[in-house]
Amino acid sequence: MGEYVPDIGKAYIRVTGERLRRFVEFEFSINDEDLTVELILPYQEFTAFCEKHQATLIQRPDEIGSVEGGDSRPGLYRDPSHPDLNR
């Protein structure tokens, strides 16, 4: 049985940067563009966090509630398996 995650609203994540090519800096919000929490997680944990909360990646806070789940990577997020990051 999986971990229980309560349904508290639509989750949004806006990536704001990366550190040491190992960590993702991001803002996490639920239903409210004015109330965010700034977090830093390693790449694998960031991916798991997004999946767990079924979060939508956005580029700007004013996109909250208007994104139709595109597949692009907003902000400064770069997949750690990307060849340019492994020089």
C-alpha distance (Angstrom), angle and dihedral (degrees) to the residues before:
residue distance angle dihedral
M1 . . .
G2 3.82 . .
E3 3.77 127.4 .
Y4 3.81 114.6 -80.4
V5 3.81 114.1 -111.5
P6 3.82 114.5 -176.6
D7 3.79 118.6 -133.9
I8 3.80 101.2 -116.2
G9 3.78 99.0 153.5
K10 3.78 141.2 -71.8
A11 3.82 113.5 -35.7
Y12 3.79 123.6 -143.9
I13 3.79 131.5 -169.0
R14 3.78 126.9 -164.3
V15 3.79 114.4 -170.5
T16 3.81 110.8 -139.5
G17 3.80 101.7 177.2
E18 3.74 149.9 -45.4
R19 3.80 133.8 -109.3
L20 3.77 130.5 -147.3
R21 3.81 89.2 -14.7
R22 3.80 86.4 -82.1
F23 3.79 106.9 77.6
V24 3.80 135.6 57.5
E25 3.82 119.1 -144.2
F26 3.79 112.9 -154.4
E27 3.78 147.8 154.8
F28 3.79 118.3 -121.0
S29 3.79 121.5 -157.0
I30 3.78 137.2 171.9
N31 3.82 115.8 -152.2
D32 3.83 93.2 -39.9
E33 3.82 126.8 84.8
D34 3.81 91.6 -165.7
L35 3.80 95.7 56.6
T36 3.80 114.5 61.5
V37 3.78 137.1 151.6
E38 3.80 119.2 -141.8
L39 3.80 112.8 -137.0
I40 3.80 139.1 174.1
L41 3.81 121.0 -154.9
P42 3.81 136.4 164.2
Y43 3.82 112.1 -99.9
Q44 3.82 96.5 -101.8
E45 3.79 93.2 48.1
F46 3.82 90.2 46.0
T47 3.81 90.1 55.7
A48 3.81 91.5 47.4
F49 3.84 90.5 47.6
C50 3.81 91.2 52.5
E51 3.80 92.0 48.7
K52 3.80 94.2 44.9
H53 3.80 92.5 53.2
Q54 3.83 94.3 35.2
A55 3.80 86.8 -129.0
T56 3.78 125.8 -174.3
L57 3.81 115.5 -134.4
I58 3.80 111.8 -131.7
Q59 3.81 135.0 -178.7
R60 3.82 100.1 -148.2
P61 3.81 131.8 25.6
D62 3.83 90.5 -123.1
E63 3.82 88.3 66.2
I64 3.80 91.6 72.1
G65 3.76 107.9 124.0
S66 3.82 93.6 10.7
V67 3.81 104.5 74.6
E68 3.78 118.1 104.0
G69 3.81 95.2 -158.3
G70 3.81 103.5 -92.0
D71 3.79 119.9 -174.5
S72 3.82 97.3 -123.4
R73 3.80 124.7 114.8
P74 3.81 110.4 -123.3
G75 3.77 129.6 -157.0
L76 3.76 120.5 6.2
Y77 3.79 96.8 -35.7
R78 3.78 113.5 135.1
D79 3.77 123.2 -178.6
P80 3.84 107.0 -114.8
S81 3.80 90.4 -136.5
H82 3.82 90.4 60.4
P83 3.85 109.9 118.1
D84 3.83 93.8 -128.0
L85 3.81 90.7 62.1
N86 3.79 94.6 52.2
R87 3.79 99.7 63.2
